[in-house]
Amino acid sequence: VEKKMFGKPLSYTPLFFPSDFNYNTDGYEGDTAEDRKSQDGSETMPFIDESPTMSPHLCARGQDGEAVSPTPPEGLLSGGDTEKGLEMKKLVLSGFLASEEIYINQLEALMLPMKPLKATATTSKPVLTMEQIETIFFMIQDIFVIHKEFYDAISPNIQQWDEKVTVGHLFQKLASQLGVYKAFVDNYKVAVETAEKCSLANSQFQKISENLKVKGPKESKDCTTTATMEGKTQVCCLFVLFFQDLLKHTPKDHPDFPLLQDALRISQNFLSSINEEIDPRRTAVTTPKGEVRQLVKDGFLVEVSEGTRKLRHVFLFTDLLLCAKMKKTAVGRHQQYECKWYIPLADLSFQTLDDSDSLPHIQTLPEHEIEEMKIKISSIKSEIQKEKKAQKSQSRNVDRLRKKMNEQESCLLLHSPTIPFRIHNKHGKSYLFLLSSDYERSEWRESIQKLQKKDLQACVLSSVELQVLTGSCFKLRTVHNIPVTSNKDDEESPGLYGFLHVIVHKATGFKESANLYCTLEVDSFGYFVSKAITRVFRDTTEPQWNEEFEIELEGSQCLRILCYEKCYDKSKLNKDDNEIVDKIMGKGQVQLDPQTVQSKNWHMDVIEMNGIKVEFSMKFTSRDLSLKRTPSKKQSGVFGVKISVVTKRERSKVPYIVRQCIEEVEKRGIDEVGIYRISGVATDIQALKAAFDANTKDILMMLSDMDINAIAGTLKLYFRELPEPLLTDRLYPAFMEGIALSDPAAKENCMMHLLRSLPDPNLITFLTLLEHLKRVAEKEPVNKMSLHNLATVFGPTLLRPSESESSKAHITLASDIWSHDVMAQVQVLLYYLQHPPISFAELKKNTLYFSTDV
């Protein structure tokens, strides 16, 4: 940004340190200015990898030309090095502070002409109009305020330096304000063009711009889009490099360490989001008429054509949307696309809320077939892992298994999306896509609408033009493979299995008061699933939720947050199934990096979304830790206490907590979308847990006031924290064997016999829960919770063995635990849910016939 503002070179050392200060991160000896130069004499700078075959990656070049990875350094300090490290930390901070002072002075100088220019704008002889002034000096004031506040806050700390001084919170705040730079550089090109025009038209402003070293017309020819984008990324890259050095000289037990880690992570996420925007592979194609048509976005979507689902590759160009499929070609032949249809953006419109036509009948797979696909994919993954561990160079086996997995994953990808995305052309023809998330639908819609704001002309392509355009799709595409696991490198992360704890703190940046809430999504088996929803914060521009959620991950790699404005106007309800009528205000995502997330500490992060910032924190518990059942030390409560102890104390057949939670869910939660799947707020669940453990008198009042997802979460937590599963450790192996039987009569006898073998409190509680879950599933058209969904939620909770039992199996991979155990646990509960009503009296009447085995 300095490079663009002041016409001076931008590099790491000059920005953060005064020109006469050098430092070396391994000691006190500094490099000379010559040492810092590369072989061609230029200073080392961040660079953008513009290789057409790679995703753009931003980092710094070392002296030998090797890339320096922007990952956080390990803490290098121990024992006697701590004092030296803290002294180095002070030197690093002093250098940064010196450059901040220079930067603030330059910003002040830049703002000097702003006031007089604004004063003349309202006179009869303005130098510039108010609009021109705001365009040229866009965000300068905001950037100045951020850095001045930071400088004023940190300066006293460095002047009165000792080992107890903490500055991490200041850098955390500074990093969270990086979005201002993005807004500045997004406007940069328009600002330069406006400044050039004004300089040519007005001699007074020409003198001002020369004094400020604003890039003039002679230099403007070199001002390419790529150069602007480099400026956009450089400031953030410099922050990343600086935070790494600061972390290197901060002891791990210092209060600053986790805060600086957060600042580094926020900077890296911001950098990553910029990289996605400036993908250099999105080049232009010239049409036979000499027009430039640029590819803006592409990806695989499921189209509903003639009532069946077809996988298409959709390309969004600057003036049209093209839907294509890959043509089958002979081995060795160059792959090609075949155009199915295209719509000029000038003729394209979206479905409106008053559309009377309903969706056509869509071919859907029964949910148990979807679940079976997941089981097959998981087991094939495990087989591939075993083959690799065997080290038998049997690559044929691995290839065969990969092919099988690809078939299953492609089928799942085709049949899992349910959210409709319909577009029309002006001739009344409509096309329907199905997407797995409102996130994707919003992305496509926003990208198209952004292009439609330009002055577009309707175009009709000749067969030759269409052939040329479709032919160019192969080299222009940015998404090369269908998004399935089998297309990924073996080295890529297999994803996380376990529980992600997320606290959604607050959101800022709204211009008008609204009723606001957030939803959280994570990926699972190639598509995204909504996992949590905050409460609606009414009539505010700064919602403060501070709500914690526990989200189960199944090989997940990404967390998405969507911010909505709640619509209470019933007249705007859409007739389309699954159509969300609430307005998306913003959306964003972060990668769940196992190395970053797997820590006992909370990590704060910020997602920038259309000028809106959502602050949240997260930490992760792996499945091997989350699988543990820990008996409670206090036997006076209900959580972590044997069910027989609780029922005996209460003189009841079913624990009070189970009865009350079921009653409340059936009273006001049975129509709630995603009941038992959507996470409740963790603090609410903990409050209910404490109340039940203490047996407080106002528990019924608490239940009636509490969010229904928190009550559902409390019931799940109760079963999860039982010291042994409801269906017992003793019978667990028999349940696993029984569900695997192929003969229906043998399976029926075995599964009913196992129920009879349960202790009475366990059996009566299980049958009570079973009937409740069946009643929930009867409302599936409204709550979207089928028997399969409920079995997936409750199966592992009711059957997962306690730690001593699960350790006997000793399965090393978390993904293996999922594929071998969890799917079987789901199938056991599903068997009983799909079974005709089971009576406790009838079961016990038949106990006599099987008494020899019990």
FENSUL-V756553 format. One record per pair of residues at least 12 apart in sequence whose ideal C-beta (glycine too) atoms are under 6 Angstrom apart, sorted by the first residue. I is the first residue (numbers start at 1). J is the second residue. Records with the same first field share a line. If there is no record, write none. Layout:
BEGIN
I->J / J
END
This chain:
BEGIN
1->181 / 235
3->231
4->188 / 231
6->106 / 213
7->213
10->234
11->43 / 45
12->238 / 241
15->99 / 238
16->95 / 96 / 99 / 242
17->95
18->98
21->95
23->91
25->245 / 248
44->61
46->60 / 234 / 237
47->61
48->230
50->280
52->281
56->275 / 279 / 280
58->233 / 237 / 271 / 275
60->241
70->240
72->247 / 264
73->244 / 247 / 248
75->252
76->248
77->251
82->251
85->249
86->163
88->249
89->249 / 250
90->161
92->245 / 246
93->158
94->158
97->158
100->151
104->147 / 148 / 151
107->144
110->140 / 212
111->140
113->208
114->137
117->133
118->133
127->204 / 205
128->198
132->194 / 198
135->191 / 194
136->191 / 194 / 195
138->187 / 191
139->180 / 183 / 184
142->180
143->180
146->177
150->174
153->170
154->167 / 170
166->255 / 256
168->256 / 259 / 260
169->259
171->263
172->259 / 262 / 263
175->263 / 266 / 267
176->266 / 606
178->236 / 270
179->608
181->235
185->231 / 232
188->228
189->228
192->215
195->209 / 214
196->217 / 220
229->278
232->274
233->274
236->267 / 270 / 271
239->267
240->267 / 268
243->260 / 263 / 264
246->260
247->260
258->601
262->603 / 604
266->606
269->590
279->478
281->478
282->295
285->472
288->465
293->317 / 318
294->318
295->317 / 476
296->316
297->316 / 447
298->315 / 477 / 478 / 479
299->479
300->313 / 482
301->314 / 433
302->414 / 417 / 434
303->433
304->362 / 432
307->361
308->363
309->414
311->414
312->325
315->473
316->447
318->451
319->345 / 456
320->342 / 344 / 345
321->343
322->342
323->340 / 341
324->337 / 339
325->338 / 340
337->470 / 473
339->466 / 470
343->425
344->458 / 459
345->451 / 452 / 456
346->456 / 458
347->425 / 426 / 458
348->423
349->424
351->422
353->572 / 574
358->575
359->420 / 576
365->415
367->786 / 788
368->788
371->788
373->408 / 412
374->525
375->823
376->408
377->408 / 409
378->819
379->819
380->401 / 404 / 405
382->816 / 819
383->401
384->398 / 401
402->486
405->486
406->486
409->484
413->526
416->436 / 527
417->434 / 435 / 436
418->578
419->435 / 441 / 578
420->576
421->433 / 435 / 441
436->527 / 528
437->528
438->580
439->560 / 587
442->584
483->526
484->526
494->815
495->555 / 556 / 557
496->553 / 556 / 592
497->623 / 814 / 815 / 818
498->553 / 621 / 622 / 623 / 626
499->550 / 552 / 621 / 626
500->551 / 553 / 620
501->550 / 619
502->549 / 616 / 618
503->548 / 617
504->518 / 534 / 545 / 547 / 616
505->546 / 615 / 616
506->544 / 615
507->543 / 612 / 614
508->542 / 613
509->611 / 612 / 613
510->541
513->539 / 540 / 541
514->565
515->536 / 538 / 566
516->537 / 543
517->534 / 536 / 564
518->534 / 561 / 563
519->533 / 562
520->532 / 561
521->560
522->553 / 556 / 559
523->556 / 557 / 558
524->554
531->551
532->549 / 551 / 679
533->678
534->547
536->566
547->681
548->682 / 683
549->679
550->679 / 682
551->679
557->592
558->589 / 591
559->590 / 592
560->589
561->588 / 607 / 614
562->587
563->585 / 586
564->582 / 584
565->583 / 585
566->582
567->581 / 582
586->609 / 610 / 612
587->609
588->607 / 609
597->620
598->620
602->617 / 619
603->618
604->617
623->814 / 817
627->806
628->803
629->723 / 802
631->723
637->693
638->657 / 692
639->689 / 693 / 721
640->721
642->723
643->761 / 762
644->761
647->761
653->764
654->764 / 765 / 768
657->692 / 718
658->765
661->711 / 714 / 715
662->772
664->703 / 711
665->712
668->708
669->708
670->776 / 779
671->779 / 782 / 783
672->708 / 783
673->783 / 784
675->712 / 783 / 785
676->712 / 793
677->793
678->709
680->709 / 710 / 713
681->710
684->706 / 710
685->710 / 713 / 714
688->714
716->797
719->797 / 798
720->797
724->802
725->799 / 800
726->762 / 766 / 798
727->798 / 799
729->801 / 802 / 805
731->754 / 757
732->801
734->754
735->754 / 828
736->824
738->750 / 751
739->824 / 827 / 828
753->850
755->843
756->843 / 847
757->854
764->840
767->840
770->832
773->790
787->833
791->826 / 829 / 830 / 833
792->826
794->829
795->825 / 826 / 829
796->822 / 825
799->825 / 828
END
